[in-house]
Structures are given as C-alpha cells and as structure tokens.
Amino acid sequence: MIPLIAGIGIGTIYYTGVAISSAGTAGMSYAMGRKFGRKACTLMDSMEDKVRSMVGNTFAPKIEE
C-alpha cells in the first residue's frame, strides 16, 4: 500500500512539474512572438513609408506636368 501511495505522489509531483514548465514555455513563446512581431511590423511599416515617399517623389512631378 505504501509503495502505491508513494508512486502516486511522485507521479503527481512529476507531472505537475511538466505542466508548469510547459505553461512557462508557452507563455514565454507568446511574449517573445509578440515582441518580435511588433518589431517586424514596425520595420515593414517604415519600409513601406520609405518606398511610398520615393515613388511619390519620383512619379508625382511627371504626372503633374
């Protein structure tokens, strides 16, 4: 009876540790994904603005003439 109780206790502690570490990894991945996704979005927005101003400055005077 005692080995059964000890086995259940050790198994419960082990799987609790696995669940906590998995949840921590998932939370960290979510946070890192948001951080780098925001940086990538900002970079693409700045590139879009640069291209838009370059195209606007290049073709706009020709259209007005």
Beta strands, then each sheet from edge to edge (+ up, - down):
end
